[in-house]
Amino acid sequence: MNNLIGSKRSSIFLMVFALSSTAIAFVFGVFIGNTIPGPNIFSQDTLSSWVTAAATVVITLLTFILAIETWRLRAEQTTQIKNLQRESIQPSVSLSLNHSPAGIHFMDVKVANTGKGIAKNIRFLFRCRDGSLATEATAPIVKPFKELAMFEYGIESLGIGQELSSFVFSFLDLESEIGQDVFSPYLDILISYEDVEKHPYTNSFVVDFIQFKGISKLADSPAENISKEIKKLRQTFENSNSSVRRLNINVYDSEDRKIEIEKQESRLAEIKRKRENPTQ
């Protein structure tokens, strides 16, 4: 678009330059011709009239060109303002498929709005590798997605920065559900949505299951380790309420410990005294 605007401005500049050069050449030619000795076909008044007429024509043409250029600039500015206004409310709905923190075999799907505006009337269309409509009959992998209401019925509204996430399937159960190699399915998910002014947008997300083949994990992430430790603590506190396991919690302070030590020393001294003087 910038190249088109630049070419238009160059054409207008050349046109103005050509008209100005023609007018200047005409006036200069008339002036030179009038100074050459010999019969002169133009009188002084006629010469002035021709120069005035030529200048008037040139000024009229330049004014007309200037008006056209002004109108074009205003139209371009209006278009740019409308585009900026539209960009300020433009949503951007994306879809991602990631491993669940619960395990590498479990997959979570997330729909997020990363744009600058609210997304409305979000709908999902599943297509096969050849671009045809994917159904549960032609592509069994669609079934786990369709079991989620947001893919079956769509999402009415998704705010700025808002996201919806859910578990969608497990590789451990996928083979028995789809009856084929778990890494063979392919889906092209077309996402259609609107902004608050009902301008339509589309986005697409390709799920090629072959990309998950061979992925493994050697150790848990720090977040998973923390989660496991918190789970152990919770189980410990839950079991502390039963009669089988109880927590041994020392709630004495320093003063309590001092009194307890004094009592123990007093008892020991009494026992020692009785052993030394059994008749007493």
DRENPA-3360 file (N, C-alpha, C; in nm, 2 decimals, always signed):
BEGIN
1 = MNNLIGSK = +0.08/-0.12/+0.00/+0.00/+0.00/+0.00/+0.09/+0.13/+0.00 ~ +0.20/+0.12/+0.08/+0.29/+0.24/+0.08/+0.35/+0.26/-0.06 ~ +0.38/+0.15/-0.13/+0.43/+0.17/-0.27/+0.33/+0.23/-0.36 ~ +0.20/+0.19/-0.34/+0.10/+0.25/-0.43/+0.08/+0.40/-0.40 ~ +0.08/+0.44/-0.27/+0.07/+0.58/-0.24/+0.19/+0.66/-0.29 ~ +0.31/+0.60/-0.28/+0.43/+0.66/-0.33/+0.43/+0.68/-0.48 ~ +0.38/+0.58/-0.56/+0.37/+0.60/-0.70/+0.26/+0.70/-0.74 ~ +0.15/+0.71/-0.67/+0.05/+0.81/-0.70/+0.11/+0.95/-0.68;
9 = RSSIFLMV = +0.18/+0.97/-0.57/+0.24/+1.10/-0.54/+0.34/+1.14/-0.64 ~ +0.42/+1.04/-0.69/+0.52/+1.07/-0.79/+0.45/+1.11/-0.92 ~ +0.34/+1.04/-0.96/+0.27/+1.08/-1.08/+0.21/+1.22/-1.07 ~ +0.16/+1.26/-0.95/+0.11/+1.39/-0.94/+0.22/+1.49/-0.95 ~ +0.33/+1.46/-0.89/+0.45/+1.56/-0.89/+0.49/+1.58/-1.04 ~ +0.50/+1.47/-1.11/+0.54/+1.48/-1.25/+0.44/+1.56/-1.33 ~ +0.31/+1.54/-1.30/+0.21/+1.62/-1.38/+0.22/+1.77/-1.35 ~ +0.23/+1.80/-1.22/+0.25/+1.94/-1.18/+0.37/+2.00/-1.25;
17 = FALSSTAI = +0.48/+1.92/-1.24/+0.60/+1.97/-1.30/+0.59/+1.99/-1.45 ~ +0.52/+1.90/-1.52/+0.50/+1.91/-1.67/+0.42/+2.03/-1.70 ~ +0.31/+2.06/-1.63/+0.22/+2.17/-1.65/+0.30/+2.30/-1.63 ~ +0.37/+2.31/-1.52/+0.45/+2.43/-1.48/+0.55/+2.45/-1.59 ~ +0.62/+2.35/-1.63/+0.72/+2.37/-1.74/+0.66/+2.41/-1.87 ~ +0.55/+2.36/-1.90/+0.48/+2.40/-2.03/+0.44/+2.55/-2.02 ~ +0.38/+2.59/-1.91/+0.34/+2.73/-1.89/+0.46/+2.82/-1.90 ~ +0.57/+2.78/-1.83/+0.69/+2.87/-1.83/+0.75/+2.87/-1.97;
25 = AFVFGVFI = +0.75/+2.76/-2.04/+0.81/+2.75/-2.18/+0.73/+2.84/-2.27 ~ +0.60/+2.84/-2.26/+0.51/+2.92/-2.34/+0.53/+3.07/-2.32 ~ +0.54/+3.11/-2.20/+0.56/+3.25/-2.17/+0.70/+3.29/-2.21 ~ +0.80/+3.21/-2.19/+0.93/+3.24/-2.23/+0.94/+3.25/-2.38 ~ +0.87/+3.15/-2.45/+0.88/+3.15/-2.60/+0.81/+3.28/-2.66 ~ +0.70/+3.31/-2.60/+0.63/+3.44/-2.64/+0.72/+3.56/-2.62 ~ +0.79/+3.56/-2.50/+0.87/+3.68/-2.47/+0.99/+3.68/-2.57 ~ +1.05/+3.57/-2.60/+1.16/+3.57/-2.69/+1.12/+3.60/-2.83;
33 = GNTIPGPN = +1.00/+3.55/-2.87/+0.95/+3.58/-3.01/+0.92/+3.72/-3.02 ~ +0.88/+3.79/-2.92/+0.84/+3.93/-2.93/+0.96/+4.02/-2.93 ~ +1.07/+3.97/-2.89/+1.20/+4.05/-2.89/+1.28/+4.04/-3.02 ~ +1.24/+3.93/-3.10/+1.31/+3.91/-3.22/+1.27/+4.02/-3.33 ~ +1.37/+4.08/-3.39/+1.33/+4.19/-3.50/+1.25/+4.13/-3.61 ~ +1.16/+4.20/-3.66/+1.07/+4.15/-3.77/+0.93/+4.18/-3.73 ~ +0.84/+4.14/-3.83/+0.70/+4.16/-3.80/+0.65/+4.08/-3.68 ~ +0.57/+4.15/-3.60/+0.52/+4.09/-3.48/+0.37/+4.07/-3.49;
41 = IFSQDTLS = +0.32/+3.94/-3.48/+0.18/+3.92/-3.51/+0.10/+3.94/-3.38 ~ +0.17/+3.96/-3.27/+0.10/+3.99/-3.14/+0.12/+4.13/-3.10 ~ +0.01/+4.20/-3.07/+0.02/+4.33/-3.01/+0.05/+4.32/-2.86 ~ +0.08/+4.43/-2.80/+0.12/+4.42/-2.65/+0.00/+4.37/-2.57 ~ -0.12/+4.42/-2.61/-0.24/+4.38/-2.53/-0.27/+4.23/-2.56 ~ -0.25/+4.19/-2.68/-0.28/+4.05/-2.72/-0.18/+3.96/-2.65 ~ -0.06/+4.00/-2.64/+0.04/+3.92/-2.57/+0.01/+3.91/-2.42 ~ -0.03/+4.01/-2.36/-0.07/+4.01/-2.22/-0.19/+3.92/-2.19;
49 = SWVTAAAT = -0.28/+3.92/-2.29/-0.40/+3.84/-2.27/-0.37/+3.69/-2.28 ~ -0.28/+3.66/-2.38/-0.24/+3.52/-2.39/-0.16/+3.47/-2.27 ~ -0.07/+3.55/-2.21/+0.00/+3.52/-2.09/-0.10/+3.50/-1.98 ~ -0.19/+3.59/-1.96/-0.29/+3.58/-1.85/-0.37/+3.46/-1.87 ~ -0.42/+3.43/-1.99/-0.50/+3.31/-2.02/-0.42/+3.18/-1.98 ~ -0.30/+3.18/-2.03/-0.21/+3.06/-2.00/-0.19/+3.04/-1.85 ~ -0.17/+3.15/-1.78/-0.15/+3.14/-1.63/-0.27/+3.10/-1.56 ~ -0.39/+3.15/-1.61/-0.52/+3.11/-1.55/-0.54/+2.96/-1.57;
57 = VVITLLTF = -0.52/+2.91/-1.69/-0.54/+2.77/-1.72/-0.45/+2.69/-1.63 ~ -0.32/+2.72/-1.61/-0.23/+2.65/-1.53/-0.27/+2.65/-1.38 ~ -0.31/+2.77/-1.33/-0.35/+2.78/-1.19/-0.47/+2.70/-1.17 ~ -0.57/+2.70/-1.27/-0.69/+2.62/-1.25/-0.65/+2.47/-1.25 ~ -0.56/+2.42/-1.34/-0.53/+2.28/-1.33/-0.45/+2.25/-1.20 ~ -0.36/+2.33/-1.16/-0.29/+2.31/-1.03/-0.39/+2.30/-0.91 ~ -0.49/+2.39/-0.91/-0.59/+2.39/-0.81/-0.67/+2.26/-0.81 ~ -0.70/+2.22/-0.93/-0.78/+2.10/-0.94/-0.70/+1.98/-0.89;
65 = ILAIETWR = -0.57/+1.97/-0.93/-0.49/+1.86/-0.89/-0.47/+1.87/-0.74 ~ -0.45/+1.99/-0.68/-0.43/+2.00/-0.54/-0.56/+1.95/-0.46 ~ -0.67/+1.99/-0.52/-0.80/+1.94/-0.45/-0.81/+1.79/-0.46 ~ -0.77/+1.73/-0.57/-0.77/+1.58/-0.58/-0.68/+1.52/-0.48 ~ -0.56/+1.57/-0.47/-0.46/+1.52/-0.38/-0.50/+1.54/-0.23 ~ -0.56/+1.65/-0.20/-0.62/+1.67/-0.07/-0.73/+1.57/-0.03 ~ -0.81/+1.55/-0.13/-0.92/+1.45/-0.11/-0.86/+1.31/-0.09 ~ -0.76/+1.27/-0.16/-0.70/+1.14/-0.15/-0.63/+1.13/-0.01;
73 = LRAEQTTQ = -0.56/+1.24/+0.03/-0.49/+1.23/+0.16/-0.60/+1.22/+0.27 ~ -0.71/+1.29/+0.26/-0.81/+1.28/+0.36/-0.87/+1.13/+0.37 ~ -0.89/+1.08/+0.25/-0.94/+0.94/+0.24/-0.84/+0.84/+0.30 ~ -0.72/+0.86/+0.27/-0.61/+0.77/+0.33/-0.61/+0.79/+0.48 ~ -0.62/+0.91/+0.53/-0.62/+0.93/+0.68/-0.74/+0.87/+0.74 ~ -0.85/+0.88/+0.68/-0.98/+0.82/+0.73/-0.96/+0.67/+0.74 ~ -0.90/+0.61/+0.63/-0.88/+0.47/+0.63/-0.79/+0.42/+0.74 ~ -0.68/+0.50/+0.76/-0.58/+0.46/+0.86/-0.64/+0.47/+1.00;
81 = IKNLQRES = -0.73/+0.58/+1.02/-0.79/+0.59/+1.15/-0.89/+0.47/+1.18 ~ -0.96/+0.43/+1.07/-1.05/+0.32/+1.09/-0.97/+0.19/+1.12 ~ -0.86/+0.18/+1.05/-0.78/+0.06/+1.07/-0.72/+0.05/+1.22 ~ -0.68/+0.17/+1.26/-0.63/+0.18/+1.40/-0.74/+0.15/+1.50 ~ -0.86/+0.20/+1.48/-0.97/+0.18/+1.57/-1.00/+0.03/+1.57 ~ -1.00/-0.03/+1.45/-1.03/-0.18/+1.44/-0.92/-0.26/+1.51 ~ -0.80/-0.22/+1.49/-0.69/-0.29/+1.56/-0.70/-0.28/+1.71 ~ -0.75/-0.17/+1.76/-0.76/-0.15/+1.91/-0.86/-0.24/+1.97;
89 = IQPSVSLS = -0.96/-0.30/+1.89/-1.06/-0.39/+1.94/-1.05/-0.53/+1.88 ~ -0.94/-0.55/+1.81/-0.92/-0.68/+1.74/-0.88/-0.79/+1.83 ~ -0.96/-0.90/+1.85/-0.92/-1.01/+1.93/-0.83/-1.11/+1.85 ~ -0.77/-1.20/+1.92/-0.69/-1.30/+1.85/-0.70/-1.43/+1.93 ~ -0.78/-1.52/+1.88/-0.81/-1.65/+1.94/-0.72/-1.76/+1.89 ~ -0.65/-1.82/+1.98/-0.56/-1.93/+1.95/-0.59/-2.05/+2.02 ~ -0.54/-2.17/+1.97/-0.57/-2.30/+2.03/-0.44/-2.37/+2.05 ~ -0.41/-2.43/+2.16/-0.29/-2.51/+2.18/-0.32/-2.64/+2.25;
97 = LNHSPAGI = -0.23/-2.74/+2.22/-0.25/-2.87/+2.28/-0.12/-2.90/+2.35 ~ -0.12/-2.92/+2.48/+0.00/-2.94/+2.56/-0.02/-3.06/+2.66 ~ +0.10/-3.11/+2.70/+0.10/-3.22/+2.80/+0.05/-3.17/+2.93 ~ -0.03/-3.25/+3.00/-0.09/-3.21/+3.13/+0.02/-3.23/+3.24 ~ +0.02/-3.15/+3.34/+0.11/-3.17/+3.46/+0.09/-3.30/+3.52 ~ -0.03/-3.36/+3.51/-0.06/-3.49/+3.57/+0.03/-3.60/+3.51 ~ +0.07/-3.59/+3.39/+0.15/-3.69/+3.32/+0.17/-3.66/+3.17 ~ +0.28/-3.72/+3.12/+0.31/-3.69/+2.98/+0.21/-3.75/+2.88;
105 = HFMDVKVA = +0.14/-3.85/+2.92/+0.04/-3.92/+2.84/-0.09/-3.85/+2.83 ~ -0.11/-3.75/+2.92/-0.24/-3.68/+2.92/-0.22/-3.54/+2.85 ~ -0.32/-3.51/+2.77/-0.32/-3.39/+2.69/-0.43/-3.29/+2.73 ~ -0.39/-3.17/+2.75/-0.48/-3.06/+2.78/-0.49/-2.97/+2.66 ~ -0.61/-2.92/+2.63/-0.63/-2.83/+2.52/-0.67/-2.69/+2.58 ~ -0.61/-2.58/+2.52/-0.63/-2.45/+2.58/-0.67/-2.35/+2.46 ~ -0.78/-2.28/+2.49/-0.83/-2.18/+2.39/-0.81/-2.04/+2.46 ~ -0.73/-1.95/+2.40/-0.70/-1.83/+2.47/-0.72/-1.71/+2.37;
113 = NTGKGIAK = -0.75/-1.60/+2.43/-0.77/-1.47/+2.35/-0.65/-1.38/+2.39 ~ -0.56/-1.37/+2.30/-0.44/-1.29/+2.32/-0.44/-1.16/+2.25 ~ -0.56/-1.12/+2.20/-0.57/-0.99/+2.12/-0.60/-0.88/+2.21 ~ -0.64/-0.76/+2.15/-0.66/-0.64/+2.22/-0.81/-0.62/+2.25 ~ -0.90/-0.70/+2.20/-1.04/-0.68/+2.22/-1.11/-0.81/+2.26 ~ -1.24/-0.80/+2.29/-1.32/-0.92/+2.33/-1.36/-1.00/+2.21 ~ -1.35/-1.13/+2.21/-1.38/-1.22/+2.10/-1.53/-1.27/+2.13 ~ -1.61/-1.26/+2.02/-1.75/-1.30/+2.03/-1.77/-1.42/+1.93;
121 = NIRFLFRC = -1.87/-1.50/+1.96/-1.92/-1.60/+1.87/-1.81/-1.69/+1.81 ~ -1.73/-1.75/+1.90/-1.62/-1.83/+1.86/-1.67/-1.97/+1.82 ~ -1.64/-2.01/+1.70/-1.68/-2.14/+1.65/-1.56/-2.22/+1.60 ~ -1.57/-2.35/+1.61/-1.46/-2.44/+1.57/-1.51/-2.54/+1.46 ~ -1.43/-2.54/+1.35/-1.46/-2.63/+1.24/-1.34/-2.73/+1.22 ~ -1.37/-2.86/+1.22/-1.26/-2.96/+1.21/-1.25/-3.01/+1.07 ~ -1.13/-3.01/+1.01/-1.11/-3.05/+0.87/-1.00/-3.16/+0.87 ~ -1.02/-3.24/+0.77/-0.92/-3.35/+0.75/-0.80/-3.29/+0.67;
129 = RDGSLATE = -0.70/-3.38/+0.64/-0.58/-3.35/+0.57/-0.61/-3.29/+0.43 ~ -0.71/-3.34/+0.37/-0.75/-3.30/+0.23/-0.84/-3.18/+0.23 ~ -0.87/-3.12/+0.35/-0.95/-3.00/+0.36/-1.10/-3.03/+0.37 ~ -1.14/-3.16/+0.36/-1.28/-3.19/+0.38/-1.32/-3.19/+0.53 ~ -1.46/-3.18/+0.55/-1.51/-3.17/+0.69/-1.48/-3.30/+0.76 ~ -1.42/-3.28/+0.88/-1.39/-3.40/+0.97/-1.51/-3.43/+1.06 ~ -1.56/-3.55/+1.06/-1.66/-3.59/+1.15/-1.61/-3.71/+1.23 ~ -1.69/-3.75/+1.33/-1.66/-3.87/+1.41/-1.64/-3.99/+1.33;
137 = ATAPIVKP = -1.72/-4.00/+1.21/-1.71/-4.11/+1.13/-1.58/-4.11/+1.04 ~ -1.55/-4.00/+0.99/-1.43/-3.99/+0.90/-1.30/-3.97/+0.98 ~ -1.31/-3.91/+1.10/-1.19/-3.88/+1.18/-1.23/-3.90/+1.33 ~ -1.21/-4.03/+1.38/-1.26/-4.06/+1.52/-1.19/-3.97/+1.62 ~ -1.08/-3.91/+1.59/-1.01/-3.82/+1.69/-1.09/-3.70/+1.72 ~ -1.19/-3.67/+1.64/-1.28/-3.55/+1.67/-1.36/-3.57/+1.79 ~ -1.40/-3.70/+1.82/-1.49/-3.73/+1.93/-1.44/-3.67/+2.06 ~ -1.31/-3.69/+2.11/-1.27/-3.64/+2.24/-1.29/-3.48/+2.24;
145 = FKELAMFE = -1.27/-3.42/+2.13/-1.29/-3.27/+2.13/-1.43/-3.24/+2.13 ~ -1.52/-3.31/+2.06/-1.66/-3.28/+2.06/-1.73/-3.31/+2.19 ~ -1.67/-3.39/+2.28/-1.72/-3.41/+2.41/-1.71/-3.29/+2.50 ~ -1.63/-3.19/+2.46/-1.62/-3.07/+2.53/-1.72/-2.97/+2.47 ~ -1.80/-2.90/+2.55/-1.91/-2.82/+2.50/-1.85/-2.70/+2.42 ~ -1.74/-2.65/+2.45/-1.68/-2.53/+2.38/-1.65/-2.57/+2.24 ~ -1.62/-2.69/+2.20/-1.60/-2.73/+2.07/-1.73/-2.77/+1.99 ~ -1.82/-2.82/+2.07/-1.95/-2.87/+2.01/-2.04/-2.75/+1.98;
153 = YGIESLGI = -2.05/-2.66/+2.08/-2.14/-2.55/+2.06/-2.08/-2.41/+2.05 ~ -1.94/-2.41/+2.06/-1.87/-2.28/+2.05/-1.87/-2.21/+2.18 ~ -1.80/-2.09/+2.18/-1.79/-2.00/+2.29/-1.85/-1.87/+2.26 ~ -1.94/-1.82/+2.34/-2.01/-1.70/+2.31/-1.92/-1.57/+2.33 ~ -1.83/-1.58/+2.43/-1.75/-1.46/+2.46/-1.62/-1.50/+2.53 ~ -1.51/-1.44/+2.49/-1.38/-1.46/+2.56/-1.31/-1.33/+2.57 ~ -1.29/-1.29/+2.70/-1.24/-1.16/+2.73/-1.09/-1.15/+2.69 ~ -1.04/-1.03/+2.71/-0.90/-1.00/+2.68/-0.81/-1.08/+2.78;
161 = GQELSSFV = -0.72/-1.16/+2.73/-0.63/-1.24/+2.82/-0.70/-1.36/+2.88 ~ -0.83/-1.38/+2.85/-0.90/-1.49/+2.91/-0.87/-1.62/+2.83 ~ -0.87/-1.73/+2.91/-0.84/-1.86/+2.84/-0.93/-1.97/+2.91 ~ -0.96/-2.07/+2.83/-1.03/-2.19/+2.88/-0.94/-2.31/+2.85 ~ -0.93/-2.39/+2.95/-0.84/-2.51/+2.94/-0.91/-2.63/+3.00 ~ -0.89/-2.75/+2.94/-0.95/-2.87/+2.98/-0.87/-2.99/+2.94 ~ -0.88/-3.10/+3.01/-0.82/-3.23/+2.97/-0.91/-3.27/+2.85 ~ -0.84/-3.33/+2.75/-0.91/-3.37/+2.63/-0.90/-3.51/+2.59;
169 = FSFLDLES = -0.78/-3.57/+2.61/-0.77/-3.72/+2.59/-0.63/-3.77/+2.65 ~ -0.62/-3.90/+2.65/-0.50/-3.96/+2.70/-0.45/-4.06/+2.59 ~ -0.32/-4.06/+2.57/-0.26/-4.15/+2.47/-0.28/-4.29/+2.52 ~ -0.29/-4.31/+2.65/-0.31/-4.45/+2.70/-0.44/-4.51/+2.65 ~ -0.54/-4.43/+2.64/-0.68/-4.48/+2.60/-0.71/-4.45/+2.46 ~ -0.63/-4.37/+2.39/-0.66/-4.32/+2.26/-0.67/-4.44/+2.16 ~ -0.58/-4.53/+2.16/-0.58/-4.64/+2.06/-0.71/-4.72/+2.07 ~ -0.76/-4.75/+2.19/-0.88/-4.83/+2.20/-1.00/-4.75/+2.15;
177 = EIGQDVFS = -1.00/-4.61/+2.16/-1.11/-4.53/+2.12/-1.12/-4.51/+1.97 ~ -1.00/-4.48/+1.91/-1.00/-4.45/+1.77/-0.97/-4.57/+1.68 ~ -0.92/-4.68/+1.73/-0.90/-4.80/+1.66/-0.79/-4.79/+1.55 ~ -0.69/-4.71/+1.58/-0.58/-4.69/+1.48/-0.46/-4.65/+1.56 ~ -0.35/-4.63/+1.48/-0.23/-4.58/+1.54/-0.25/-4.44/+1.60 ~ -0.21/-4.43/+1.73/-0.24/-4.30/+1.80/-0.17/-4.18/+1.74 ~ -0.06/-4.21/+1.67/+0.01/-4.10/+1.61/-0.02/-4.07/+1.46 ~ -0.13/-4.14/+1.41/-0.16/-4.12/+1.27/-0.27/-4.00/+1.25;
185 = PYLDILIS = -0.35/-3.97/+1.35/-0.45/-3.86/+1.32/-0.39/-3.73/+1.28 ~ -0.47/-3.65/+1.21/-0.44/-3.52/+1.16/-0.56/-3.44/+1.16 ~ -0.56/-3.32/+1.22/-0.67/-3.23/+1.23/-0.63/-3.09/+1.19 ~ -0.71/-3.02/+1.11/-0.69/-2.88/+1.09/-0.82/-2.81/+1.15 ~ -0.80/-2.74/+1.26/-0.91/-2.68/+1.33/-0.92/-2.53/+1.29 ~ -1.02/-2.50/+1.22/-1.05/-2.36/+1.18/-1.13/-2.29/+1.29 ~ -1.08/-2.17/+1.34/-1.14/-2.10/+1.44/-1.20/-1.97/+1.38 ~ -1.32/-1.95/+1.39/-1.39/-1.82/+1.34/-1.45/-1.75/+1.46;
193 = YEDVEKHP = -1.43/-1.62/+1.46/-1.48/-1.53/+1.57/-1.50/-1.39/+1.52 ~ -1.56/-1.31/+1.61/-1.59/-1.17/+1.57/-1.54/-1.08/+1.69 ~ -1.53/-0.95/+1.65/-1.50/-0.85/+1.76/-1.63/-0.79/+1.80 ~ -1.63/-0.69/+1.89/-1.75/-0.63/+1.94/-1.83/-0.56/+1.84 ~ -1.77/-0.52/+1.72/-1.84/-0.45/+1.62/-1.88/-0.55/+1.50 ~ -1.86/-0.68/+1.53/-1.90/-0.79/+1.44/-1.82/-0.80/+1.32 ~ -1.69/-0.75/+1.32/-1.60/-0.78/+1.22/-1.55/-0.92/+1.22 ~ -1.55/-1.00/+1.12/-1.52/-1.14/+1.12/-1.37/-1.16/+1.11;
201 = YTNSFVVD = -1.32/-1.27/+1.18/-1.18/-1.31/+1.18/-1.17/-1.46/+1.17 ~ -1.06/-1.51/+1.13/-1.04/-1.65/+1.13/-0.90/-1.68/+1.17 ~ -0.88/-1.80/+1.22/-0.75/-1.85/+1.26/-0.75/-2.00/+1.25 ~ -0.64/-2.06/+1.23/-0.63/-2.21/+1.22/-0.52/-2.27/+1.30 ~ -0.55/-2.39/+1.34/-0.45/-2.46/+1.43/-0.44/-2.61/+1.38 ~ -0.32/-2.65/+1.34/-0.31/-2.79/+1.28/-0.25/-2.88/+1.39 ~ -0.32/-2.99/+1.41/-0.28/-3.09/+1.51/-0.24/-3.22/+1.43 ~ -0.11/-3.23/+1.41/-0.05/-3.35/+1.35/+0.01/-3.44/+1.46;
209 = FIQFKGIS = -0.05/-3.55/+1.49/-0.02/-3.63/+1.61/+0.12/-3.69/+1.60 ~ +0.18/-3.70/+1.48/+0.31/-3.75/+1.46/+0.41/-3.67/+1.54 ~ +0.38/-3.55/+1.57/+0.48/-3.46/+1.64/+0.50/-3.50/+1.78 ~ +0.40/-3.58/+1.84/+0.41/-3.63/+1.98/+0.49/-3.76/+1.99 ~ +0.52/-3.82/+1.88/+0.58/-3.95/+1.88/+0.73/-3.94/+1.93 ~ +0.76/-4.03/+2.03/+0.90/-4.03/+2.08/+0.93/-3.93/+2.19 ~ +0.83/-3.85/+2.23/+0.85/-3.75/+2.34/+0.85/-3.83/+2.47 ~ +0.95/-3.80/+2.55/+0.96/-3.86/+2.68/+1.01/-3.76/+2.78;
217 = KLADSPAE = +1.00/-3.80/+2.91/+1.05/-3.71/+3.02/+1.12/-3.78/+3.12 ~ +1.24/-3.73/+3.16/+1.33/-3.81/+3.25/+1.30/-3.78/+3.40 ~ +1.25/-3.66/+3.42/+1.22/-3.62/+3.56/+1.11/-3.53/+3.57 ~ +1.05/-3.52/+3.69/+0.94/-3.43/+3.71/+0.99/-3.28/+3.71 ~ +0.91/-3.19/+3.68/+0.94/-3.05/+3.68/+0.94/-3.00/+3.83 ~ +1.00/-2.89/+3.86/+0.99/-2.84/+4.00/+0.85/-2.82/+4.05 ~ +0.76/-2.77/+3.96/+0.62/-2.75/+4.00/+0.56/-2.89/+4.04 ~ +0.59/-2.99/+3.96/+0.53/-3.12/+3.99/+0.58/-3.18/+4.12;
225 = NISKEIKK = +0.71/-3.16/+4.15/+0.77/-3.20/+4.28/+0.71/-3.13/+4.40 ~ +0.69/-3.00/+4.38/+0.62/-2.92/+4.49/+0.48/-2.97/+4.51 ~ +0.41/-3.00/+4.40/+0.27/-3.05/+4.41/+0.27/-3.19/+4.49 ~ +0.37/-3.27/+4.46/+0.37/-3.40/+4.53/+0.40/-3.39/+4.67 ~ +0.49/-3.30/+4.71/+0.52/-3.28/+4.85/+0.40/-3.22/+4.92 ~ +0.33/-3.13/+4.86/+0.21/-3.07/+4.92/+0.11/-3.18/+4.94 ~ +0.10/-3.27/+4.85/+0.00/-3.38/+4.86/+0.04/-3.47/+4.98 ~ +0.17/-3.50/+5.00/+0.21/-3.58/+5.11/+0.18/-3.51/+5.24;
233 = LRQTFENS = +0.20/-3.38/+5.25/+0.17/-3.30/+5.37/+0.02/-3.31/+5.40 ~ -0.07/-3.30/+5.29/-0.21/-3.30/+5.31/-0.25/-3.44/+5.37 ~ -0.20/-3.55/+5.31/-0.23/-3.68/+5.35/-0.19/-3.70/+5.50 ~ -0.07/-3.64/+5.54/-0.03/-3.66/+5.67/-0.12/-3.59/+5.77 ~ -0.17/-3.47/+5.74/-0.26/-3.40/+5.82/-0.40/-3.47/+5.83 ~ -0.44/-3.52/+5.72/-0.57/-3.59/+5.71/-0.56/-3.72/+5.80 ~ -0.45/-3.79/+5.80/-0.43/-3.91/+5.88/-0.42/-3.88/+6.03 ~ -0.37/-3.76/+6.06/-0.35/-3.73/+6.20/-0.48/-3.72/+6.28;
241 = NSSVRRLN = -0.60/-3.71/+6.21/-0.73/-3.71/+6.27/-0.78/-3.84/+6.31 ~ -0.71/-3.95/+6.26/-0.76/-4.09/+6.30/-0.68/-4.13/+6.42 ~ -0.73/-4.25/+6.47/-0.66/-4.30/+6.59/-0.54/-4.39/+6.56 ~ -0.52/-4.41/+6.43/-0.41/-4.50/+6.39/-0.28/-4.42/+6.39 ~ -0.29/-4.30/+6.33/-0.17/-4.22/+6.32/-0.19/-4.09/+6.38 ~ -0.10/-4.04/+6.47/-0.11/-3.91/+6.53/+0.02/-3.84/+6.52 ~ +0.00/-3.71/+6.51/+0.12/-3.63/+6.50/+0.18/-3.60/+6.64 ~ +0.31/-3.62/+6.65/+0.38/-3.59/+6.78/+0.43/-3.44/+6.77;
249 = INVYDSED = +0.35/-3.36/+6.83/+0.38/-3.21/+6.82/+0.42/-3.16/+6.95 ~ +0.54/-3.10/+6.96/+0.59/-3.04/+7.09/+0.55/-2.90/+7.09 ~ +0.46/-2.87/+7.18/+0.41/-2.73/+7.19/+0.46/-2.66/+7.31 ~ +0.57/-2.72/+7.38/+0.62/-2.65/+7.50/+0.71/-2.54/+7.46 ~ +0.71/-2.43/+7.55/+0.80/-2.32/+7.53/+0.92/-2.34/+7.63 ~ +1.01/-2.25/+7.63/+1.13/-2.26/+7.72/+1.09/-2.27/+7.87 ~ +0.99/-2.20/+7.91/+0.95/-2.19/+8.05/+0.90/-2.33/+8.09 ~ +0.81/-2.39/+8.00/+0.76/-2.52/+8.03/+0.87/-2.62/+8.04;
257 = RKIEIEKQ = +0.96/-2.62/+7.95/+1.07/-2.71/+7.96/+1.15/-2.70/+8.09 ~ +1.17/-2.58/+8.13/+1.25/-2.55/+8.26/+1.18/-2.62/+8.38 ~ +1.04/-2.60/+8.38/+0.97/-2.65/+8.49/+0.97/-2.81/+8.49 ~ +0.96/-2.86/+8.36/+0.96/-3.01/+8.35/+1.10/-3.06/+8.39 ~ +1.21/-2.99/+8.36/+1.34/-3.04/+8.40/+1.35/-3.04/+8.55 ~ +1.30/-2.93/+8.61/+1.31/-2.92/+8.76/+1.23/-3.03/+8.83 ~ +1.12/-3.07/+8.77/+1.04/-3.17/+8.83/+1.11/-3.31/+8.82 ~ +1.17/-3.33/+8.70/+1.25/-3.45/+8.68/+1.37/-3.46/+8.78;
265 = ESRLAEIK = +1.44/-3.35/+8.80/+1.55/-3.35/+8.89/+1.50/-3.37/+9.03 ~ +1.39/-3.32/+9.06/+1.34/-3.34/+9.20/+1.30/-3.48/+9.22 ~ +1.24/-3.55/+9.12/+1.20/-3.69/+9.14/+1.33/-3.78/+9.15 ~ +1.43/-3.75/+9.07/+1.55/-3.82/+9.07/+1.62/-3.81/+9.21 ~ +1.62/-3.69/+9.26/+1.68/-3.66/+9.39/+1.60/-3.74/+9.50 ~ +1.47/-3.74/+9.49/+1.39/-3.82/+9.59/+1.42/-3.97/+9.58 ~ +1.43/-4.02/+9.46/+1.46/-4.16/+9.45/+1.60/-4.19/+9.50 ~ +1.70/-4.11/+9.47/+1.83/-4.13/+9.52/+1.84/-4.12/+9.68;
273 = RKRENPTQ = +1.76/-4.03/+9.73/+1.76/-4.02/+9.88/+1.70/-4.14/+9.94 ~ +1.60/-4.20/+9.88/+1.53/-4.32/+9.94/+1.63/-4.44/+9.93 ~ +1.70/-4.45/+9.82/+1.80/-4.56/+9.81/+1.91/-4.55/+9.91 ~ +1.95/-4.43/+9.94/+2.06/-4.41/+10.04/+2.01/-4.43/+10.18 ~ +1.89/-4.40/+10.21/+1.83/-4.41/+10.34/+1.70/-4.50/+10.34 ~ +1.71/-4.63/+10.31/+1.59/-4.71/+10.30/+1.51/-4.72/+10.42 ~ +1.56/-4.69/+10.54/+1.48/-4.70/+10.66/+1.39/-4.58/+10.68 ~ +1.42/-4.48/+10.60/+1.34/-4.36/+10.62/+1.21/-4.37/+10.54;
% end
